[in-house]
Amino acid sequence: MDVQVRNGSFHYPGGAPVLRNVNFEFDGRGVFAVLGPNGAGKTTLLKCLLGLMPWSTGESLFNGKPLSDWHRTDFWQRAAYVPQAKLSNLASLSIAEYVVLGRSARIGLFSSPGKADWIHAQKALEEVGIPHLSRRLCSEVSGGQLQLAAIARALANDPELLILDEPESNLDFRNQALILEVIDRLTERGPGVILNTHFPAHALSRAKTGLLVPRGEPPVFAPASEIFTEAALSKLFGIDVKIRTLQFGSKTLPVVAALP
Ligand SMILES: Nc1ncnc2c1ncn2[C@@H]1O[C@H](COP(=O)(O)OP(=O)(O)OP(=O)(O)O)[C@@H](O)[C@H]1O
């Protein structure tokens, strides 16, 4: 699904502007990365993009159509959003029940999930490597496992567009790699991924295009090769950043270091 933001700006009621002059386009193929320091407005940007909070000015368009013209159910059958992990009020659900909720936009308002919905949920749990946790309560798994379940919940919806807000932040080294693998498999099959990440190496290794979100300045939209550079990242984070590549057989992996 093609995604565009035109002239987006946002301020909380009575507050200073958090975002201004947000302009970007993602063709819905591969990975689009969002990178910036804490508090710059990346989560706010994702919420405004998806209409979960209203842009103060500007608009989001999906497949060229303003979000306001989309039927909500139609939109949420195609898009899935994974916010930063929170247990909230879902603690009493099993992981399988939590994941099947990802099918909500495809299940009638007064209907219960059918066999096909449970199969989708189980497949999604397998995709993120935690099918064995399906009967466990959400309150009985770790923060990282809950994060994996949240991603499974989004995958259960078979989205065309997946929006991930810091999906790796709660995860150990192995599970971070697992999520990147899931993203790779997914984007090969078709769905596009918008990835808000605190890991420049993840943005650098996956994204074709992206958005740098500095604090208090308009975001910079450009091809990854232009914005995920030592100079741009050093300026963005206010610290000397060095990028090197490591070769492992046929794989080239970027390594990004911040030098104090
Ligand atoms: N409900 C709110 N009311 C007022 N200000 C808020 C609210 N939520 C967030 N903010 C402020 O808006 C700014 C942007 O917050 P946001 O969560 O979008 O940043 P972020 O770039 O996603 O940060 P992080 O990388 O730390 O997750 C911050 O300065 C934050 O303090």
The ligand as an ORCA input file, in Angstrom:
! r2SCAN-3c Opt
* xyz 0 1
  N       0.063     13.113     25.681
  C       1.040     14.021     25.556
  N       0.846     15.311     25.914
  C       1.820     16.235     25.754
  N       3.048     15.960     25.222
  C       3.285     14.704     24.855
  C       2.315     13.651     24.993
  N       2.846     12.494     24.511
  C       4.096     12.808     24.090
  N       4.353     14.119     24.305
  C       5.602     14.837     23.964
  O       5.705     14.845     22.531
  C       7.059     14.691     22.152
  C       7.179     13.541     21.157
  O       6.863     12.309     21.807
  P       6.991     10.927     21.050
  O       6.571      9.866     21.980
  O       6.284     11.044     19.754
  O       8.550     10.881     20.787
  P       9.446      9.701     20.196
  O      10.341     10.305     19.166
  O       8.592      8.559     19.755
  O      10.281      9.294     21.482
  P      10.981      7.899     21.906
  O      12.067      7.637     20.900
  O      11.554      8.229     23.252
  O       9.929      6.816     21.950
  C       7.866     14.483     23.428
  O       8.485     15.690     23.769
  C       6.821     14.103     24.449
  O       7.197     14.530     25.727
*
